[in-house]
């Protein structure tokens, strides 16, 4: 079964455990989920309202647009 899950975040979220910080992926592109690996940097120039799909190699394809 295949699912398309939309992620709007373009940066990770910091989770503190005691004095230690962990960065959790919110963009959906990390190869080290649930942790951030910096892949969100690819999303910096995305345009609001457009839908993008990233292939297994991290290449971006504009898929369409969304109206909410």
CHARMM-style PDB file with segment names, atoms N, HN, CA, C and O in Angstrom:
ATOM      1  N   UNK     1       0.842  -1.170   0.000  1.00  0.00      PROA
ATOM      2  CA  UNK     1       0.000   0.000   0.000  1.00  0.00      PROA
ATOM      3  C   UNK     1       0.890   1.238   0.000  1.00  0.00      PROA
ATOM      4  O   UNK     1       1.910   1.275   0.688  1.00  0.00      PROA
ATOM      5  N   UNK     2       0.507   2.243  -0.766  1.00  0.00      PROA
ATOM      6  HN  UNK     2      -0.322   2.213  -1.325  1.00  0.00      PROA
ATOM      7  CA  UNK     2       1.262   3.490  -0.852  1.00  0.00      PROA
ATOM      8  C   UNK     2       0.439   4.625  -0.266  1.00  0.00      PROA
ATOM      9  O   UNK     2      -0.775   4.690  -0.458  1.00  0.00      PROA
ATOM     10  N   UNK     3       1.112   5.519   0.451  1.00  0.00      PROA
ATOM     11  HN  UNK     3       2.098   5.466   0.607  1.00  0.00      PROA
ATOM     12  CA  UNK     3       0.461   6.702   1.020  1.00  0.00      PROA
ATOM     13  C   UNK     3       1.270   7.930   0.671  1.00  0.00      PROA
ATOM     14  O   UNK     3       2.499   7.886   0.615  1.00  0.00      PROA
ATOM     15  N   UNK     4       0.581   9.011   0.439  1.00  0.00      PROA
ATOM     16  HN  UNK     4      -0.418   9.047   0.484  1.00  0.00      PROA
ATOM     17  CA  UNK     4       1.242  10.304   0.306  1.00  0.00      PROA
ATOM     18  C   UNK     4       0.913  11.075   1.575  1.00  0.00      PROA
ATOM     19  O   UNK     4      -0.254  11.306   1.891  1.00  0.00      PROA
ATOM     20  N   UNK     5       1.943  11.465   2.290  1.00  0.00      PROA
ATOM     21  HN  UNK     5       2.891  11.278   2.034  1.00  0.00      PROA
ATOM     22  CA  UNK     5       1.783  12.207   3.537  1.00  0.00      PROA
ATOM     23  C   UNK     5       2.357  13.593   3.312  1.00  0.00      PROA
ATOM     24  O   UNK     5       3.509  13.731   2.900  1.00  0.00      PROA
ATOM     25  N   UNK     6       1.557  14.631   3.582  1.00  0.00      PROA
ATOM     26  HN  UNK     6       0.621  14.520   3.917  1.00  0.00      PROA
ATOM     27  CA  UNK     6       2.020  15.997   3.372  1.00  0.00      PROA
ATOM     28  C   UNK     6       2.748  16.502   4.611  1.00  0.00      PROA
ATOM     29  O   UNK     6       2.261  16.372   5.734  1.00  0.00      PROA
ATOM     30  N   UNK     7       3.909  17.072   4.386  1.00  0.00      PROA
ATOM     31  HN  UNK     7       4.305  17.178   3.474  1.00  0.00      PROA
ATOM     32  CA  UNK     7       4.697  17.710   5.440  1.00  0.00      PROA
ATOM     33  C   UNK     7       4.876  19.162   5.038  1.00  0.00      PROA
ATOM     34  O   UNK     7       5.311  19.442   3.920  1.00  0.00      PROA
ATOM     35  N   UNK     8       4.550  20.092   5.929  1.00  0.00      PROA
ATOM     36  HN  UNK     8       4.197  19.864   6.836  1.00  0.00      PROA
ATOM     37  CA  UNK     8       4.692  21.513   5.632  1.00  0.00      PROA
ATOM     38  C   UNK     8       5.903  22.136   6.320  1.00  0.00      PROA
ATOM     39  O   UNK     8       6.371  23.203   5.922  1.00  0.00      PROA
ATOM     40  N   UNK     9       6.403  21.470   7.345  1.00  0.00      PROA
ATOM     41  HN  UNK     9       6.023  20.604   7.669  1.00  0.00      PROA
ATOM     42  CA  UNK     9       7.527  22.030   8.100  1.00  0.00      PROA
ATOM     43  C   UNK     9       8.791  22.046   7.242  1.00  0.00      PROA
ATOM     44  O   UNK     9       9.016  21.165   6.413  1.00  0.00      PROA
ATOM     45  N   UNK    10       9.599  23.065   7.466  1.00  0.00      PROA
ATOM     46  HN  UNK    10       9.416  23.781   8.139  1.00  0.00      PROA
ATOM     47  CA  UNK    10      10.855  23.197   6.724  1.00  0.00      PROA
ATOM     48  C   UNK    10      12.059  23.239   7.663  1.00  0.00      PROA
ATOM     49  O   UNK    10      13.146  23.680   7.290  1.00  0.00      PROA
ATOM     50  N   UNK    11      11.839  22.772   8.875  1.00  0.00      PROA
ATOM     51  HN  UNK    11      10.956  22.413   9.178  1.00  0.00      PROA
ATOM     52  CA  UNK    11      12.936  22.698   9.839  1.00  0.00      PROA
ATOM     53  C   UNK    11      12.586  21.655  10.901  1.00  0.00      PROA
ATOM     54  O   UNK    11      11.419  21.300  11.065  1.00  0.00      PROA
ATOM     55  N   UNK    12      13.582  21.171  11.612  1.00  0.00      PROA
ATOM     56  HN  UNK    12      14.530  21.459  11.479  1.00  0.00      PROA
ATOM     57  CA  UNK    12      13.334  20.172  12.653  1.00  0.00      PROA
ATOM     58  C   UNK    12      12.822  20.833  13.926  1.00  0.00      PROA
ATOM     59  O   UNK    12      12.804  22.058  14.041  1.00  0.00      PROA
ATOM     60  N   UNK    13      12.410  20.011  14.870  1.00  0.00      PROA
ATOM     61  HN  UNK    13      12.425  19.016  14.776  1.00  0.00      PROA
ATOM     62  CA  UNK    13      12.004  20.496  16.182  1.00  0.00      PROA
ATOM     63  C   UNK    13      12.996  19.951  17.210  1.00  0.00      PROA
ATOM     64  O   UNK    13      13.404  18.791  17.153  1.00  0.00      PROA
ATOM     65  N   UNK    14      13.370  20.812  18.139  1.00  0.00      PROA
ATOM     66  HN  UNK    14      13.039  21.755  18.185  1.00  0.00      PROA
ATOM     67  CA  UNK    14      14.311  20.419  19.185  1.00  0.00      PROA
ATOM     68  C   UNK    14      13.556  19.758  20.333  1.00  0.00      PROA
ATOM     69  O   UNK    14      12.549  20.283  20.808  1.00  0.00      PROA
ATOM     70  N   UNK    15      14.048  18.610  20.771  1.00  0.00      PROA
ATOM     71  HN  UNK    15      14.866  18.184  20.385  1.00  0.00      PROA
ATOM     72  CA  UNK    15      13.498  17.918  21.933  1.00  0.00      PROA
ATOM     73  C   UNK    15      14.629  17.801  22.941  1.00  0.00      PROA
ATOM     74  O   UNK    15      15.677  17.223  22.654  1.00  0.00      PROA
ATOM     75  N   UNK    16      14.402  18.361  24.130  1.00  0.00      PROA
ATOM     76  HN  UNK    16      13.551  18.831  24.362  1.00  0.00      PROA
ATOM     77  CA  UNK    16      15.434  18.327  25.168  1.00  0.00      PROA
ATOM     78  C   UNK    16      15.167  17.182  26.129  1.00  0.00      PROA
ATOM     79  O   UNK    16      14.055  16.999  26.623  1.00  0.00      PROA
ATOM     80  N   UNK    17      16.219  16.422  26.377  1.00  0.00      PROA
ATOM     81  HN  UNK    17      17.123  16.571  25.976  1.00  0.00      PROA
ATOM     82  CA  UNK    17      16.167  15.336  27.346  1.00  0.00      PROA
ATOM     83  C   UNK    17      17.281  15.629  28.342  1.00  0.00      PROA
ATOM     84  O   UNK    17      18.454  15.352  28.092  1.00  0.00      PROA
ATOM     85  N   UNK    18      16.883  16.196  29.476  1.00  0.00      PROA
ATOM     86  HN  UNK    18      15.930  16.421  29.679  1.00  0.00      PROA
ATOM     87  CA  UNK    18      17.884  16.658  30.433  1.00  0.00      PROA
ATOM     88  C   UNK    18      18.656  17.806  29.807  1.00  0.00      PROA
ATOM     89  O   UNK    18      18.059  18.784  29.359  1.00  0.00      PROA
ATOM     90  N   UNK    19      19.969  17.697  29.772  1.00  0.00      PROA
ATOM     91  HN  UNK    19      20.455  16.902  30.135  1.00  0.00      PROA
ATOM     92  CA  UNK    19      20.825  18.721  29.171  1.00  0.00      PROA
ATOM     93  C   UNK    19      21.122  18.451  27.698  1.00  0.00      PROA
ATOM     94  O   UNK    19      21.811  19.238  27.048  1.00  0.00      PROA
ATOM     95  N   UNK    20      20.606  17.342  27.171  1.00  0.00      PROA
ATOM     96  HN  UNK    20      20.046  16.703  27.699  1.00  0.00      PROA
ATOM     97  CA  UNK    20      20.904  16.936  25.806  1.00  0.00      PROA
ATOM     98  C   UNK    20      19.776  17.322  24.857  1.00  0.00      PROA
ATOM     99  O   UNK    20      18.600  17.157  25.182  1.00  0.00      PROA
ATOM    100  N   UNK    21      20.134  17.836  23.689  1.00  0.00      PROA
ATOM    101  HN  UNK    21      21.089  17.970  23.424  1.00  0.00      PROA
ATOM    102  CA  UNK    21      19.157  18.178  22.659  1.00  0.00      PROA
ATOM    103  C   UNK    21      19.177  17.138  21.552  1.00  0.00      PROA
ATOM    104  O   UNK    21      20.241  16.695  21.120  1.00  0.00      PROA
ATOM    105  N   UNK    22      17.996  16.756  21.100  1.00  0.00      PROA
ATOM    106  HN  UNK    22      17.132  17.116  21.452  1.00  0.00      PROA
ATOM    107  CA  UNK    22      17.829  15.901  19.926  1.00  0.00      PROA
ATOM    108  C   UNK    22      16.973  16.681  18.947  1.00  0.00      PROA
ATOM    109  O   UNK    22      16.046  17.383  19.350  1.00  0.00      PROA
ATOM    110  N   UNK    23      17.279  16.562  17.664  1.00  0.00      PROA
ATOM    111  HN  UNK    23      18.032  15.992  17.336  1.00  0.00      PROA
ATOM    112  CA  UNK    23      16.530  17.267  16.634  1.00  0.00      PROA
ATOM    113  C   UNK    23      15.709  16.248  15.856  1.00  0.00      PROA
ATOM    114  O   UNK    23      16.253  15.314  15.265  1.00  0.00      PROA
ATOM    115  N   UNK    24      14.387  16.438  15.862  1.00  0.00      PROA
ATOM    116  HN  UNK    24      13.945  17.197  16.342  1.00  0.00      PROA
ATOM    117  CA  UNK    24      13.459  15.501  15.232  1.00  0.00      PROA
ATOM    118  C   UNK    24      13.010  16.054  13.887  1.00  0.00      PROA
ATOM    119  O   UNK    24      12.616  17.215  13.783  1.00  0.00      PROA
ATOM    120  N   UNK    25      13.073  15.211  12.858  1.00  0.00      PROA
ATOM    121  HN  UNK    25      13.393  14.267  12.943  1.00  0.00      PROA
ATOM    122  CA  UNK    25      12.688  15.588  11.500  1.00  0.00      PROA
ATOM    123  C   UNK    25      11.202  15.946  11.452  1.00  0.00      PROA
ATOM    124  O   UNK    25      10.359  15.203  11.955  1.00  0.00      PROA
ATOM    125  N   UNK    26      10.895  17.078  10.851  1.00  0.00      PROA
ATOM    126  HN  UNK    26      11.580  17.682  10.443  1.00  0.00      PROA
ATOM    127  CA  UNK    26       9.511  17.496  10.643  1.00  0.00      PROA
ATOM    128  C   UNK    26       9.199  17.659   9.159  1.00  0.00      PROA
ATOM    129  O   UNK    26       8.036  17.816   8.787  1.00  0.00      PROA
ATOM    130  N   UNK    27      10.224  17.624   8.307  1.00  0.00      PROA
ATOM    131  HN  UNK    27      11.169  17.496   8.610  1.00  0.00      PROA
ATOM    132  CA  UNK    27      10.012  17.810   6.868  1.00  0.00      PROA
ATOM    133  C   UNK    27       9.679  16.496   6.165  1.00  0.00      PROA
ATOM    134  O   UNK    27       9.103  16.506   5.078  1.00  0.00      PROA
ATOM    135  N   UNK    28      10.037  15.367   6.777  1.00  0.00      PROA
ATOM    136  HN  UNK    28      10.506  15.360   7.660  1.00  0.00      PROA
ATOM    137  CA  UNK    28       9.760  14.067   6.195  1.00  0.00      PROA
ATOM    138  C   UNK    28      10.832  13.544   5.261  1.00  0.00      PROA
ATOM    139  O   UNK    28      10.670  12.461   4.698  1.00  0.00      PROA
ATOM    140  N   UNK    29      11.918  14.272   5.078  1.00  0.00      PROA
ATOM    141  HN  UNK    29      12.049  15.151   5.536  1.00  0.00      PROA
ATOM    142  CA  UNK    29      12.935  13.885   4.106  1.00  0.00      PROA
ATOM    143  C   UNK    29      14.159  13.205   4.710  1.00  0.00      PROA
ATOM    144  O   UNK    29      14.984  12.669   3.971  1.00  0.00      PROA
ATOM    145  N   UNK    30      14.296  13.214   6.010  1.00  0.00      PROA
ATOM    146  HN  UNK    30      13.626  13.650   6.611  1.00  0.00      PROA
ATOM    147  CA  UNK    30      15.491  12.662   6.649  1.00  0.00      PROA
ATOM    148  C   UNK    30      15.683  11.191   6.321  1.00  0.00      PROA
ATOM    149  O   UNK    30      14.722  10.421   6.289  1.00  0.00      PROA
ATOM    150  N   UNK    31      16.908  10.812   6.082  1.00  0.00      PROA
ATOM    151  HN  UNK    31      17.688  11.437   6.108  1.00  0.00      PROA
ATOM    152  CA  UNK    31      17.262   9.417   5.896  1.00  0.00      PROA
ATOM    153  C   UNK    31      17.571   8.738   7.209  1.00  0.00      PROA
ATOM    154  O   UNK    31      17.926   7.560   7.242  1.00  0.00      PROA
ATOM    155  N   UNK    32      17.434   9.491   8.307  1.00  0.00      PROA
ATOM    156  HN  UNK    32      17.145  10.448   8.281  1.00  0.00      PROA
ATOM    157  CA  UNK    32      17.747   8.986   9.642  1.00  0.00      PROA
ATOM    158  C   UNK    32      16.555   9.209  10.582  1.00  0.00      PROA
ATOM    159  O   UNK    32      16.743   9.529  11.756  1.00  0.00      PROA
ATOM    160  N   UNK    33      15.337   9.042  10.069  1.00  0.00      PROA
ATOM    161  HN  UNK    33      15.184   8.782   9.115  1.00  0.00      PROA
ATOM    162  CA  UNK    33      14.128   9.290  10.873  1.00  0.00      PROA
ATOM    163  C   UNK    33      14.138   8.443  12.128  1.00  0.00      PROA
ATOM    164  O   UNK    33      14.569   7.290  12.093  1.00  0.00      PROA
ATOM    165  N   UNK    34      13.677   8.985  13.217  1.00  0.00      PROA
ATOM    166  HN  UNK    34      13.327   9.921  13.246  1.00  0.00      PROA
ATOM    167  CA  UNK    34      12.959  10.242  13.347  1.00  0.00      PROA
ATOM    168  C   UNK    34      13.866  11.453  13.523  1.00  0.00      PROA
ATOM    169  O   UNK    34      13.382  12.565  13.732  1.00  0.00      PROA
ATOM    170  N   UNK    35      15.169  11.247  13.439  1.00  0.00      PROA
ATOM    171  HN  UNK    35      15.563  10.344  13.269  1.00  0.00      PROA
ATOM    172  CA  UNK    35      16.104  12.343  13.687  1.00  0.00      PROA
ATOM    173  C   UNK    35      16.410  13.127  12.417  1.00  0.00      PROA
ATOM    174  O   UNK    35      16.359  12.586  11.313  1.00  0.00      PROA
ATOM    175  N   UNK    36      16.723  14.387  12.583  1.00  0.00      PROA
ATOM    176  HN  UNK    36      16.764  14.827  13.480  1.00  0.00      PROA
ATOM    177  CA  UNK    36      17.063  15.277  11.472  1.00  0.00      PROA
ATOM    178  C   UNK    36      18.462  14.959  10.952  1.00  0.00      PROA
ATOM    179  O   UNK    36      19.389  14.726  11.728  1.00  0.00      PROA
ATOM    180  N   UNK    37      18.596  14.953   9.622  1.00  0.00      PROA
ATOM    181  HN  UNK    37      17.843  15.143   8.993  1.00  0.00      PROA
ATOM    182  CA  UNK    37      19.919  14.797   9.017  1.00  0.00      PROA
ATOM    183  C   UNK    37      20.270  15.978   8.112  1.00  0.00      PROA
ATOM    184  O   UNK    37      21.234  15.916   7.348  1.00  0.00      PROA
ATOM    185  N   UNK    38      19.475  17.066   8.202  1.00  0.00      PROA
ATOM    186  HN  UNK    38      18.693  17.116   8.823  1.00  0.00      PROA
ATOM    187  CA  UNK    38      19.740  18.267   7.408  1.00  0.00      PROA
ATOM    188  C   UNK    38      19.034  18.290   6.066  1.00  0.00      PROA
ATOM    189  O   UNK    38      19.181  19.252   5.312  1.00  0.00      PROA
ATOM    190  N   UNK    39      18.269  17.252   5.751  1.00  0.00      PROA
ATOM    191  HN  UNK    39      18.150  16.471   6.364  1.00  0.00      PROA
ATOM    192  CA  UNK    39      17.590  17.192   4.450  1.00  0.00      PROA
ATOM    193  C   UNK    39      16.584  18.325   4.248  1.00  0.00      PROA
ATOM    194  O   UNK    39      16.250  18.655   3.110  1.00  0.00      PROA
ATOM    195  N   UNK    40      16.096  18.923   5.339  1.00  0.00      PROA
ATOM    196  HN  UNK    40      16.367  18.655   6.263  1.00  0.00      PROA
ATOM    197  CA  UNK    40      15.123  20.014   5.225  1.00  0.00      PROA
ATOM    198  C   UNK    40      15.677  21.214   4.452  1.00  0.00      PROA
ATOM    199  O   UNK    40      14.911  22.048   3.970  1.00  0.00      PROA
ATOM    200  N   UNK    41      16.984  21.300   4.335  1.00  0.00      PROA
ATOM    201  HN  UNK    41      17.606  20.622   4.726  1.00  0.00      PROA
ATOM    202  CA  UNK    41      17.597  22.416   3.603  1.00  0.00      PROA
ATOM    203  C   UNK    41      17.170  22.421   2.139  1.00  0.00      PROA
ATOM    204  O   UNK    41      17.195  23.465   1.489  1.00  0.00      PROA
ATOM    205  N   UNK    42      16.779  21.257   1.618  1.00  0.00      PROA
ATOM    206  HN  UNK    42      16.759  20.408   2.147  1.00  0.00      PROA
ATOM    207  CA  UNK    42      16.306  21.162   0.238  1.00  0.00      PROA
ATOM    208  C   UNK    42      14.985  21.896   0.028  1.00  0.00      PROA
ATOM    209  O   UNK    42      14.628  22.217  -1.106  1.00  0.00      PROA
ATOM    210  N   UNK    43      14.257  22.164   1.111  1.00  0.00      PROA
ATOM    211  HN  UNK    43      14.546  21.904   2.032  1.00  0.00      PROA
ATOM    212  CA  UNK    43      12.914  22.749   1.010  1.00  0.00      PROA
ATOM    213  C   UNK    43      12.908  24.276   1.070  1.00  0.00      PROA
ATOM    214  O   UNK    43      11.848  24.888   0.940  1.00  0.00      PROA
ATOM    215  N   UNK    44      14.071  24.902   1.266  1.00  0.00      PROA
ATOM    216  HN  UNK    44      14.932  24.404   1.372  1.00  0.00      PROA
ATOM    217  CA  UNK    44      14.147  26.355   1.484  1.00  0.00      PROA
ATOM    218  C   UNK    44      13.477  27.194   0.403  1.00  0.00      PROA
ATOM    219  O   UNK    44      12.875  28.222   0.714  1.00  0.00      PROA
ATOM    220  N   UNK    45      13.565  26.783  -0.854  1.00  0.00      PROA
ATOM    221  HN  UNK    45      14.054  25.948  -1.107  1.00  0.00      PROA
ATOM    222  CA  UNK    45      13.004  27.607  -1.925  1.00  0.00      PROA
ATOM    223  C   UNK    45      11.676  27.074  -2.467  1.00  0.00      PROA
ATOM    224  O   UNK    45      11.264  27.440  -3.568  1.00  0.00      PROA
ATOM    225  N   UNK    46      11.008  26.214  -1.700  1.00  0.00      PROA
ATOM    226  HN  UNK    46      11.343  25.917  -0.805  1.00  0.00      PROA
ATOM    227  CA  UNK    46       9.676  25.763  -2.107  1.00  0.00      PROA
ATOM    228  C   UNK    46       8.704  26.940  -2.056  1.00  0.00      PROA
ATOM    229  O   UNK    46       8.858  27.851  -1.242  1.00  0.00      PROA
ATOM    230  N   UNK    47       7.715  26.909  -2.922  1.00  0.00      PROA
ATOM    231  HN  UNK    47       7.590  26.169  -3.583  1.00  0.00      PROA
ATOM    232  CA  UNK    47       6.726  27.986  -3.017  1.00  0.00      PROA
ATOM    233  C   UNK    47       5.445  27.573  -2.315  1.00  0.00      PROA
ATOM    234  O   UNK    47       4.927  26.482  -2.550  1.00  0.00      PROA
ATOM    235  N   UNK    48       4.931  28.445  -1.449  1.00  0.00      PROA
ATOM    236  HN  UNK    48       5.352  29.332  -1.257  1.00  0.00      PROA
ATOM    237  CA  UNK    48       3.688  28.201  -0.717  1.00  0.00      PROA
ATOM    238  C   UNK    48       2.568  27.837  -1.688  1.00  0.00      PROA
ATOM    239  O   UNK    48       2.395  28.494  -2.715  1.00  0.00      PROA
ATOM    240  N   UNK    49       1.813  26.797  -1.367  1.00  0.00      PROA
ATOM    241  HN  UNK    49       1.953  26.263  -0.533  1.00  0.00      PROA
ATOM    242  CA  UNK    49       0.689  26.375  -2.192  1.00  0.00      PROA
ATOM    243  C   UNK    49       1.040  25.342  -3.261  1.00  0.00      PROA
ATOM    244  O   UNK    49       0.149  24.740  -3.860  1.00  0.00      PROA
ATOM    245  N   UNK    50       2.330  25.135  -3.502  1.00  0.00      PROA
ATOM    246  HN  UNK    50       3.055  25.623  -3.015  1.00  0.00      PROA
ATOM    247  CA  UNK    50       2.769  24.124  -4.468  1.00  0.00      PROA
ATOM    248  C   UNK    50       2.979  22.796  -3.734  1.00  0.00      PROA
ATOM    249  O   UNK    50       3.261  22.771  -2.536  1.00  0.00      PROA
ATOM    250  N   UNK    51       2.838  21.710  -4.465  1.00  0.00      PROA
ATOM    251  HN  UNK    51       2.609  21.729  -5.439  1.00  0.00      PROA
ATOM    252  CA  UNK    51       3.083  20.385  -3.902  1.00  0.00      PROA
ATOM    253  C   UNK    51       4.331  19.822  -4.568  1.00  0.00      PROA
ATOM    254  O   UNK    51       4.464  19.836  -5.791  1.00  0.00      PROA
ATOM    255  N   UNK    52       5.233  19.330  -3.743  1.00  0.00      PROA
ATOM    256  HN  UNK    52       5.125  19.319  -2.749  1.00  0.00      PROA
ATOM    257  CA  UNK    52       6.482  18.769  -4.245  1.00  0.00      PROA
ATOM    258  C   UNK    52       6.599  17.316  -3.803  1.00  0.00      PROA
ATOM    259  O   UNK    52       6.165  16.949  -2.711  1.00  0.00      PROA
ATOM    260  N   UNK    53       7.184  16.507  -4.657  1.00  0.00      PROA
ATOM    261  HN  UNK    53       7.536  16.806  -5.544  1.00  0.00      PROA
ATOM    262  CA  UNK    53       7.479  15.119  -4.345  1.00  0.00      PROA
ATOM    263  C   UNK    53       8.991  14.965  -4.478  1.00  0.00      PROA
ATOM    264  O   UNK    53       9.593  15.460  -5.430  1.00  0.00      PROA
ATOM    265  N   UNK    54       9.594  14.277  -3.518  1.00  0.00      PROA
ATOM    266  HN  UNK    54       9.104  13.874  -2.744  1.00  0.00      PROA
ATOM    267  CA  UNK    54      11.026  14.012  -3.556  1.00  0.00      PROA
ATOM    268  C   UNK    54      11.224  12.523  -3.818  1.00  0.00      PROA
ATOM    269  O   UNK    54      10.643  11.684  -3.129  1.00  0.00      PROA
ATOM    270  N   UNK    55      12.040  12.200  -4.808  1.00  0.00      PROA
ATOM    271  HN  UNK    55      12.511  12.882  -5.368  1.00  0.00      PROA
ATOM    272  CA  UNK    55      12.285  10.797  -5.114  1.00  0.00      PROA
ATOM    273  C   UNK    55      13.287  10.202  -4.115  1.00  0.00      PROA
ATOM    274  O   UNK    55      13.781  10.905  -3.234  1.00  0.00      PROA
ATOM    275  N   UNK    56      13.577   8.927  -4.257  1.00  0.00      PROA
ATOM    276  HN  UNK    56      13.176   8.356  -4.973  1.00  0.00      PROA
ATOM    277  CA  UNK    56      14.445   8.231  -3.293  1.00  0.00      PROA
ATOM    278  C   UNK    56      15.854   8.803  -3.238  1.00  0.00      PROA
ATOM    279  O   UNK    56      16.573   8.590  -2.262  1.00  0.00      PROA
ATOM    280  N   UNK    57      16.257   9.534  -4.289  1.00  0.00      PROA
ATOM    281  HN  UNK    57      15.673   9.707  -5.082  1.00  0.00      PROA
ATOM    282  CA  UNK    57      17.581  10.155  -4.321  1.00  0.00      PROA
ATOM    283  C   UNK    57      17.558  11.597  -3.817  1.00  0.00      PROA
ATOM    284  O   UNK    57      18.588  12.271  -3.813  1.00  0.00      PROA
ATOM    285  N   UNK    58      16.377  12.073  -3.390  1.00  0.00      PROA
ATOM    286  HN  UNK    58      15.540  11.526  -3.393  1.00  0.00      PROA
ATOM    287  CA  UNK    58      16.254  13.426  -2.865  1.00  0.00      PROA
ATOM    288  C   UNK    58      16.025  14.486  -3.923  1.00  0.00      PROA
ATOM    289  O   UNK    58      16.098  15.679  -3.630  1.00  0.00      PROA
ATOM    290  N   UNK    59      15.747  14.066  -5.156  1.00  0.00      PROA
ATOM    291  HN  UNK    59      15.688  13.097  -5.394  1.00  0.00      PROA
ATOM    292  CA  UNK    59      15.456  15.032  -6.227  1.00  0.00      PROA
ATOM    293  C   UNK    59      14.012  15.493  -6.133  1.00  0.00      PROA
ATOM    294  O   UNK    59      13.106  14.687  -5.922  1.00  0.00      PROA
ATOM    295  N   UNK    60      13.803  16.783  -6.289  1.00  0.00      PROA
ATOM    296  HN  UNK    60      14.539  17.438  -6.461  1.00  0.00      PROA
ATOM    297  CA  UNK    60      12.474  17.380  -6.138  1.00  0.00      PROA
ATOM    298  C   UNK    60      11.754  17.473  -7.469  1.00  0.00      PROA
ATOM    299  O   UNK    60      12.339  17.836  -8.490  1.00  0.00      PROA
ATOM    300  N   UNK    61      10.455  17.135  -7.437  1.00  0.00      PROA
ATOM    301  HN  UNK    61       9.980  16.840  -6.608  1.00  0.00      PROA
ATOM    302  CA  UNK    61       9.583  17.238  -8.597  1.00  0.00      PROA
ATOM    303  C   UNK    61       8.360  18.040  -8.169  1.00  0.00      PROA
ATOM    304  O   UNK    61       7.731  17.722  -7.159  1.00  0.00      PROA
ATOM    305  N   UNK    62       8.017  19.082  -8.933  1.00  0.00      PROA
ATOM    306  HN  UNK    62       8.528  19.340  -9.753  1.00  0.00      PROA
ATOM    307  CA  UNK    62       6.792  19.833  -8.630  1.00  0.00      PROA
ATOM    308  C   UNK    62       5.619  18.992  -9.101  1.00  0.00      PROA
ATOM    309  O   UNK    62       5.559  18.587 -10.262  1.00  0.00      PROA
ATOM    310  N   UNK    63       4.689  18.732  -8.196  1.00  0.00      PROA
ATOM    311  HN  UNK    63       4.738  19.061  -7.253  1.00  0.00      PROA
ATOM    312  CA  UNK    63       3.593  17.805  -8.448  1.00  0.00      PROA
ATOM    313  C   UNK    63       2.303  18.527  -8.804  1.00  0.00      PROA
ATOM    314  O   UNK    63       1.510  18.005  -9.587  1.00  0.00      PROA
ATOM    315  N   UNK    64       2.072  19.705  -8.255  1.00  0.00      PROA
ATOM    316  HN  UNK    64       2.716  20.129  -7.618  1.00  0.00      PROA
ATOM    317  CA  UNK    64       0.827  20.428  -8.475  1.00  0.00      PROA
ATOM    318  C   UNK    64       0.672  21.533  -7.460  1.00  0.00      PROA
ATOM    319  O   UNK    64       1.656  22.075  -6.958  1.00  0.00      PROA
ATOM    320  N   UNK    65      -0.566  21.864  -7.162  1.00  0.00      PROA
ATOM    321  HN  UNK    65      -1.366  21.424  -7.571  1.00  0.00      PROA
ATOM    322  CA  UNK    65      -0.819  22.891  -6.150  1.00  0.00      PROA
ATOM    323  C   UNK    65      -1.998  22.477  -5.288  1.00  0.00      PROA
ATOM    324  O   UNK    65      -2.811  21.636  -5.670  1.00  0.00      PROA
ATOM    325  N   UNK    66      -2.069  23.093  -4.112  1.00  0.00      PROA
ATOM    326  HN  UNK    66      -1.409  23.776  -3.801  1.00  0.00      PROA
ATOM    327  CA  UNK    66      -3.102  22.769  -3.128  1.00  0.00      PROA
ATOM    328  C   UNK    66      -3.778  24.051  -2.701  1.00  0.00      PROA
ATOM    329  O   UNK    66      -3.125  25.073  -2.490  1.00  0.00      PROA
ATOM    330  N   UNK    67      -5.085  23.992  -2.575  1.00  0.00      PROA
ATOM    331  HN  UNK    67      -5.616  23.162  -2.746  1.00  0.00      PROA
ATOM    332  CA  UNK    67      -5.848  25.095  -1.984  1.00  0.00      PROA
ATOM    333  C   UNK    67      -6.476  24.580  -0.724  1.00  0.00      PROA
ATOM    334  O   UNK    67      -7.103  23.520  -0.721  1.00  0.00      PROA
ATOM    335  N   UNK    68      -6.314  25.325   0.353  1.00  0.00      PROA
ATOM    336  HN  UNK    68      -5.805  26.186   0.351  1.00  0.00      PROA
ATOM    337  CA  UNK    68      -6.873  24.879   1.638  1.00  0.00      PROA
ATOM    338  C   UNK    68      -8.086  25.690   1.982  1.00  0.00      PROA
ATOM    339  OT1 UNK    68      -8.701  25.469   3.025  1.00  0.00      PROA
TER     340      UNK     68
END
